[in-house]
Amino acid sequence: MKDFATRLEAMILRPYYPISNLYRVINDEIGLQVDFMPAIHGVKSFNSLRSRAHSIEVAGHPLLVADLADIIASKRAAGRPRDKAVLDVLERTLREKTK
């Protein structure tokens, strides 16, 4: 993670320490924010999450992005107000995507 942050001239933060093990890599100048989480609500295995992920290209490099259905399941499992607030939009997006 240090090498990743250094290459992007970014900082590593622990915004929710000690409550959460989340690490955030951020570079405000280029609008970058990447969160690294050792556990995700509603996800039993990173391997199963990875098996459903989609590969996209960012600046010529492949990046795995979680499937929208997994993101919705995670937000529903977390149950926080900020997660509940976006569920309707995400669910509508998923319905449109699968038409």
N, CA, C and O of each residue as an XYZ file, in Angstrom:
396
protein
N       0.814     -1.169      0.000
C       0.000      0.000      0.000
C       0.874      1.254      0.000
O       0.532      2.253     -0.633
N       1.997      1.199      0.709
C       2.906      2.348      0.716
C       3.432      2.637     -0.679
O       3.509      3.795     -1.089
N       3.797      1.579     -1.415
C       4.301      1.759     -2.779
C       3.214      2.347     -3.672
O       3.476      3.246     -4.471
N       2.007      1.840     -3.533
C       0.858      2.336     -4.286
C       0.666      3.839     -4.030
O       0.533      4.623     -4.969
N       0.654      4.223     -2.760
C       0.462      5.626     -2.394
C       1.616      6.493     -2.899
O       1.393      7.597     -3.395
N       2.826      6.002     -2.775
C       3.988      6.766     -3.232
C       3.926      7.018     -4.730
O       4.198      8.128     -5.187
N       3.569      6.000     -5.492
C       3.484      6.148     -6.951
C       2.424      7.173     -7.361
O       2.551      7.832     -8.392
N       1.384      7.295     -6.544
C       0.312      8.235     -6.855
C       0.444      9.560     -6.108
O      -0.459     10.397     -6.133
N       1.597      9.734     -5.439
C       1.841     10.936     -4.645
C       0.670     11.199     -3.701
O       0.184     12.323     -3.581
N       0.235     10.134     -3.037
C      -0.941     10.194     -2.173
C      -0.562      9.927     -0.718
O       0.544      9.478     -0.416
N      -1.506     10.214      0.172
C      -1.329      9.957      1.598
C      -2.157      8.742      1.995
O      -3.188      8.453      1.387
N      -1.696      8.038      3.017
C      -2.461      6.941      3.598
C      -3.050      7.447      4.914
O      -2.326      7.935      5.782
N      -4.361      7.324      5.049
C      -5.053      7.773      6.248
C      -5.804      6.620      6.903
O      -6.106      5.620      6.253
N      -6.099      6.760      8.172
C      -6.976      5.841      8.912
C      -8.129      6.688      9.443
O      -8.138      7.022     10.628
N      -9.104      7.047      8.603
C     -10.114      8.023      8.997
C     -11.031      7.603     10.142
O     -11.596      8.461     10.819
N     -11.186      6.321     10.369
C     -12.111      5.869     11.412
C     -11.411      5.107     12.532
O     -12.053      4.362     13.273
N     -10.098      5.291     12.659
C      -9.331      4.628     13.705
C      -9.806      5.138     15.062
O     -10.018      6.344     15.190
N      -9.981      4.321     16.060
C      -9.725      2.878     16.153
C     -10.951      2.021     15.870
O     -10.900      0.803     16.039
N     -12.052      2.635     15.444
C     -13.300      1.896     15.239
C     -13.218      0.956     14.041
O     -13.820     -0.117     14.056
N     -12.488      1.342     13.015
C     -12.436      0.575     11.772
C     -10.993      0.328     11.339
O     -10.098      1.117     11.643
N     -10.780     -0.773     10.628
C      -9.465     -1.092     10.071
C      -9.297     -0.559      8.650
O      -8.362     -0.947      7.949
N     -10.187      0.320      8.224
C     -10.135      0.873      6.882
C      -8.912      1.774      6.712
O      -8.594      2.596      7.571
N      -8.241      1.594      5.580
C      -7.145      2.488      5.187
C      -7.609      3.244      3.952
O      -8.212      2.654      3.055
N      -7.335      4.545      3.896
C      -7.730      5.368      2.761
C      -6.482      5.980      2.144
O      -5.669      6.597      2.833
N      -6.343      5.799      0.839
C      -5.264      6.421      0.072
C      -5.901      7.586     -0.671
O      -6.874      7.410     -1.405
N      -5.341      8.786     -0.475
C      -5.991      9.975     -1.009
C      -4.982     10.961     -1.598
O      -3.916     11.206     -1.033
N      -5.350     11.511     -2.738
C      -4.608     12.601     -3.362
C      -5.657     13.584     -3.858
O      -6.256     13.380     -4.915
N      -5.880     14.644     -3.102
C      -6.917     15.621     -3.437
C      -6.647     16.342     -4.756
O      -7.586     16.734     -5.449
N      -5.388     16.517     -5.104
C      -5.049     17.259     -6.327
C      -5.558     16.574     -7.583
O      -5.917     17.244     -8.552
N      -5.594     15.242     -7.577
C      -6.074     14.514     -8.759
C      -7.438     13.876     -8.523
O      -7.936     13.144     -9.378
N      -8.049     14.149     -7.362
C      -9.378     13.620     -7.066
C      -9.390     12.130     -6.784
O     -10.353     11.439     -7.114
N      -8.318     11.633     -6.173
C      -8.204     10.196     -5.914
C      -8.585      9.868     -4.478
O      -8.124     10.518     -3.540
N      -9.421      8.865     -4.316
C      -9.698      8.287     -3.003
C      -9.927      6.798     -3.203
O     -10.854      6.394     -3.905
N      -9.081      5.984     -2.584
C      -9.199      4.532     -2.664
C      -9.224      3.992     -1.241
O      -8.337      4.288     -0.440
N     -10.250      3.193     -0.930
C     -10.359      2.597      0.393
C      -9.950      1.134      0.351
O     -10.335      0.393     -0.553
N      -9.166      0.730      1.337
C      -8.737     -0.657      1.495
C      -9.358     -1.180      2.781
O      -9.104     -0.651      3.863
N     -10.182     -2.232      2.656
C     -10.893     -2.771      3.804
C     -10.583     -4.251      3.978
O     -10.673     -5.016      3.018
N     -10.221     -4.668      5.189
C      -9.940     -6.091      5.417
C     -11.207     -6.926      5.526
O     -11.140     -8.152      5.445
N     -12.354     -6.295      5.707
C     -13.638     -7.000      5.780
C     -14.718     -6.076      5.234
O     -14.623     -4.853      5.341
N     -15.757     -6.689      4.642
C     -16.850     -5.918      4.072
C     -18.155     -6.542      4.575
O     -18.321     -7.760      4.522
N     -19.075     -5.713      5.059
C     -20.375     -6.205      5.510
C     -21.053     -6.989      4.391
O     -21.042     -6.565      3.236
N     -21.639     -8.125      4.735
C     -22.404     -8.910      3.780
C     -21.572     -9.732      2.822
O     -22.125    -10.366      1.923
N     -20.262     -9.741      2.986
C     -19.378    -10.510      2.102
C     -18.649    -11.546      2.950
O     -17.889    -11.202      3.855
N     -18.891    -12.808      2.647
C     -18.265    -13.871      3.429
C     -16.840    -14.158      2.981
O     -16.005    -14.585      3.779
N     -16.565    -13.923      1.708
C     -15.253    -14.278      1.172
C     -14.851    -13.311      0.061
O     -15.631    -13.026     -0.848
N     -13.634    -12.819      0.153
C     -13.123    -11.970     -0.924
C     -12.980    -12.766     -2.221
O     -13.107    -12.203     -3.308
N     -12.716    -14.073     -2.115
C     -12.613    -14.895     -3.322
C     -13.940    -14.954     -4.071
O     -13.960    -14.859     -5.298
N     -15.050    -15.110     -3.345
C     -16.346    -15.139     -4.026
C     -16.675    -13.760     -4.604
O     -17.227    -13.662     -5.700
N     -16.342    -12.715     -3.882
C     -16.536    -11.358     -4.392
C     -15.731    -11.148     -5.676
O     -16.238    -10.607     -6.658
N     -14.488    -11.577     -5.653
C     -13.605    -11.448     -6.821
C     -14.149    -12.227     -8.016
O     -14.026    -11.776     -9.155
N     -14.748    -13.387     -7.768
C     -15.244    -14.219     -8.874
C     -16.376    -13.542     -9.643
O     -16.608    -13.864    -10.808
N     -17.077    -12.614     -9.010
C     -18.186    -11.904     -9.664
C     -17.795    -10.497    -10.113
O     -18.593     -9.806    -10.745
N     -16.591    -10.074     -9.796
C     -16.141     -8.721    -10.125
C     -15.942     -8.553    -11.630
O     -15.805     -9.521    -12.378
N     -15.931     -7.304    -12.038
C     -15.728     -6.960    -13.449
C     -14.396     -6.228    -13.589
O     -14.025     -5.413    -12.744
N     -13.695     -6.532    -14.660
C     -12.412     -5.876    -14.913
C     -12.655     -4.657    -15.797
O     -13.292     -4.743    -16.847
N     -12.131     -3.519    -15.343
C     -12.174     -2.308    -16.154
C     -10.740     -1.821    -16.314
O      -9.843     -2.253    -15.590
N     -10.536     -0.933    -17.254
C      -9.196     -0.393    -17.469
C      -9.143      1.045    -16.965
O      -9.990      1.870    -17.306
N      -8.137      1.325    -16.153
C      -7.912      2.676    -15.640
C      -6.478      3.058    -15.970
O      -5.535      2.436    -15.481
N      -6.317      4.070    -16.788
C      -4.996      4.545    -17.201
C      -4.141      3.406    -17.749
O      -2.940      3.333    -17.489
N      -4.781      2.520    -18.512
C      -4.053      1.424    -19.141
C      -3.788      0.226    -18.238
O      -3.061     -0.689    -18.623
N      -4.368      0.222    -17.044
C      -4.156     -0.875    -16.098
C      -5.486     -1.504    -15.725
O      -6.468     -0.792    -15.518
N      -5.534     -2.843    -15.634
C      -6.787     -3.495    -15.250
C      -7.088     -3.273    -13.763
O      -6.190     -3.258    -12.920
N      -8.385     -3.103    -13.473
C      -8.832     -2.905    -12.101
C     -10.111     -3.705    -11.911
O     -11.052     -3.564    -12.691
N     -10.155     -4.547    -10.877
C     -11.368     -5.301    -10.585
C     -12.321     -4.440     -9.774
O     -11.926     -3.815     -8.790
N     -13.583     -4.412    -10.197
C     -14.619     -3.638     -9.528
C     -15.724     -4.603     -9.116
O     -16.184     -5.413     -9.920
N     -16.143     -4.511     -7.863
C     -17.184     -5.400     -7.353
C     -18.459     -5.264     -8.175
O     -18.794     -4.180     -8.654
N     -19.161     -6.375     -8.332
C     -20.442     -6.389     -9.021
C     -21.439     -5.538     -8.238
O     -21.425     -5.537     -7.007
N     -22.290     -4.825     -8.938
C     -23.244     -3.929     -8.296
C     -24.146     -4.677     -7.310
O     -24.480     -4.137     -6.255
N     -24.541     -5.898     -7.634
C     -25.373     -6.683     -6.709
C     -24.643     -6.929     -5.383
O     -25.272     -6.915     -4.325
N     -23.338     -7.151     -5.427
C     -22.551     -7.337     -4.203
C     -22.447     -6.032     -3.409
O     -22.481     -6.052     -2.179
N     -22.324     -4.921     -4.095
C     -22.265     -3.624     -3.423
C     -23.589     -3.355     -2.704
O     -23.603     -2.888     -1.566
N     -24.691     -3.653     -3.375
C     -26.012     -3.475     -2.771
C     -26.165     -4.367     -1.544
O     -26.639     -3.912     -0.503
N     -25.768     -5.633     -1.659
C     -25.863     -6.558     -0.524
C     -25.035     -6.074      0.652
O     -25.456     -6.195      1.802
N     -23.866     -5.530      0.372
C     -22.998     -5.025      1.431
C     -23.620     -3.814      2.127
O     -23.597     -3.718      3.354
N     -24.170     -2.901      1.347
C     -24.790     -1.715      1.935
C     -26.021     -2.094      2.754
O     -26.270     -1.524      3.816
N     -26.785     -3.059      2.252
C     -27.964     -3.516      2.993
C     -27.537     -4.166      4.314
O     -28.162     -3.934      5.349
N     -26.486     -4.970      4.282
C     -25.993     -5.651      5.486
C     -25.422     -4.662      6.499
O     -25.569     -4.856      7.706
N     -24.774     -3.608      6.018
C     -24.194     -2.604      6.923
C     -25.294     -1.868      7.667
O     -25.174     -1.611      8.864
N     -26.368     -1.529      6.961
C     -27.526     -0.929      7.588
C     -27.341      0.475      8.145
O     -28.203      0.961      8.877
N     -26.243      1.132      7.818
C     -26.018      2.500      8.310
C     -26.892      3.470      7.521
O     -27.222      3.206      6.364
N     -27.265      4.580      8.131
C     -28.100      5.557      7.413
C     -27.517      5.971      6.066
O     -28.256      6.090      5.089
N     -26.209      6.192      5.997
C     -25.611      6.628      4.718
C     -25.667      5.517      3.668
O     -25.727      5.805      2.473
N     -25.650      4.247      4.099
C     -25.772      3.138      3.152
C     -27.221      2.986      2.692
O     -27.484      2.770      1.509
N     -28.150      3.100      3.624
C     -29.576      3.013      3.281
C     -29.979      4.130      2.328
O     -30.839      3.939      1.469
N     -29.361      5.287      2.479
C     -29.718      6.453      1.664
C     -29.469      6.233      0.175
O     -30.151      6.837     -0.653
N     -28.519      5.392     -0.183
C     -28.188      5.195     -1.601
C     -28.769      3.903     -2.176
O     -28.634      3.645     -3.372
N     -29.408      3.095     -1.342
C     -29.916      1.804     -1.819
C     -30.909      1.945     -2.967
O     -30.823      1.195     -3.939
N     -31.843      2.879     -2.885
C     -32.850      3.034     -3.930
C     -32.202      3.312     -5.284
O     -32.579      2.708     -6.289
N     -31.240      4.213     -5.312
C     -30.560      4.562     -6.568
C     -29.774      3.366     -7.104
O     -29.811      3.078     -8.300
N     -29.068      2.675     -6.217
C     -28.282      1.513     -6.657
C     -29.177      0.396     -7.179
O     -28.863     -0.237     -8.187
N     -30.292      0.155     -6.494
C     -31.210     -0.899     -6.940
C     -31.858     -0.559     -8.282
O     -32.018     -1.434     -9.133
N     -32.232      0.708     -8.475
C     -32.772      1.118     -9.777
C     -31.726      0.968    -10.872
O     -32.038      0.539    -11.983
N     -30.497      1.318    -10.558
C     -29.400      1.178    -11.521
C     -29.219     -0.290    -11.906
O     -29.045     -0.607    -13.083
N     -29.259     -1.176    -10.926
C     -29.115     -2.611    -11.202
C     -30.257     -3.111    -12.073
O     -30.031     -3.887    -13.001
N     -31.480     -2.678    -11.788
C     -32.629     -3.103    -12.611
C     -32.457     -2.625    -14.051
O     -32.706     -3.382    -14.989
N     -32.036     -1.377    -14.231
C     -31.814     -0.848    -15.585
C     -30.707     -1.599    -16.305
O     -30.794     -1.863    -17.504
N     -29.679     -1.933    -15.566
C     -28.515     -2.627    -16.143
C     -28.900     -4.025    -16.626
O     -28.363     -4.505    -17.624
N     -29.824     -4.677    -15.924
C     -30.166     -6.074    -16.253
C     -31.325     -6.188    -17.225
O     -31.735     -7.301    -17.556
N     -31.870     -5.064    -17.697
C     -32.979     -5.111    -18.682
C     -32.490     -5.600    -20.014
O     -33.272     -5.705    -20.959
